[in-house]
Amino acid sequence: DHTTSTHTFTLHTHTTSTLTLHTHTTSTHLHTSQDLVEVQSGQFNLRLKKAVKSGRKHVKQCPLCSQKGYVCEGCHNNEVIYPFDIDTTYQCPDCKSLYHMACRPQKYHCARCIRLQRRKDSTA
């Protein structure tokens, strides 16, 4: 349900990150030969986990980035949820709204998609 390219977030320039992952802005499928060697040895996975942990910590603590979260479209709980929490959230592939996994809409019944379609129908 979740893809890497959908869940891209930007760290601010004021952040001096210690991440050493290579940045590929054109595609999430491009890797250096060193990346491929590190996949085999397990080092790439460790660096990737470190990067995700660091990014998650930054987003949740940064006053600007933390405001990029969502409120669940299903339960409207005040808890802020983020698309990178792929184990506990579901993101609609059409409108990109976010739900707790437990609040995930049944097939093709996303609340936001329904609202958007009703607006479109009423203005047509």
N, C-alpha and C positions, 0 to 999 in steps of 0.2 A: 504493500500500500504506500509505503514511503520510499522516495528516491533521494539520493544524495543531492542532486541538483535542485530539488524542490526546497531543501532545508538549508540553504546557504545563508549565512549571516556574516556581517562584517564587524570586525573588531576595530575600535577607534584608533586613530593614529597616536593618541596619548598612551596607548597600551604598549608597553615594551614586552612583547610576548617572547617566551623562550622556545617557542615551537620551531622545529626545524623541518617541518614537512614542506615539500616542494609545492608551490602554488601553480596550478594550471587553470587559468581563467577561461580558456576556450572550451575545455571539455573535462569532465570528471573521469574520462576513460584514458587519459594520457598519463604515462608514467615513465620515469627515467629507468635506465638499465639498473641503476643502484636500487631503485624501489623494488624491482623484480627480484634482485638478489636478496633484499631484505624480507620480501614476502616468504621466500623459501626458508630463511633462517628464523623467521618469527619476529624480527626486529621491526618490520613495517607495522605489524599489528600492534605492537607495544607503543610505537610512536603515535599511531593513529588514536589509540585509546587515551594516551596522554593529551593529545590535541583536543579530543572531544571533551575530556574532563576539564581542561583549562578553559575551553570556549564556553562550556555550560556554566562554570563558576563565574566567568566574566559576565555573561549575559544576565545571570540571576542577581549579581551584585551591582552592576553598572546602572546608575540612575537613568541613563538614556536607553540602553539596550533592554533593560528589564521591562520597559514600557512597550516593547515590540511583541509582547505575549498576547494571548487570546483568552477570551472567556468562552467556556464550553457552550456551543450552540444548542446542546440538548438540555442540560440542567440549569444553565445560567448561574452556576455557582460562582462566587467571587474569586475563587482560586484562579490565579493566572497560570495558563498552560502554554507550552511551547511545542512547535512541530518537531524539534529535535528529540523530544521525549517519546521515541517511537514505540516503546514498550507499553506506554500508558495512554497514548493518544491516537486518534484517527483523523486524517485530513481528507476532506472531500476532494476527489481528483478534479472536479469541475470548477467549483467556486473557491476552493482552498480554505473553507472554514474549518475550524478545529473542534473536535469533540473528545471527551474522555472516552476511552475504549468501551466502557460500560454504557455510555450514552450514544454510541455509534448508531447512526440511523440504519433502518432496514434498507434493503436494496432500492436505490433510486428515490429515497424519500428524505433527502437532506433538507432541513428546515430553511436554510438560506437559499438554496436553489429553488425551492417552492416559492419563497417570497419574491425572488428575482423574476421568476416566470410570471407570477401574478401581476407584478408591476409592468412587465413587458406586455402582457395581454391587455391590461387596462389602458395602456397608452396607444395600442395599435388600432 
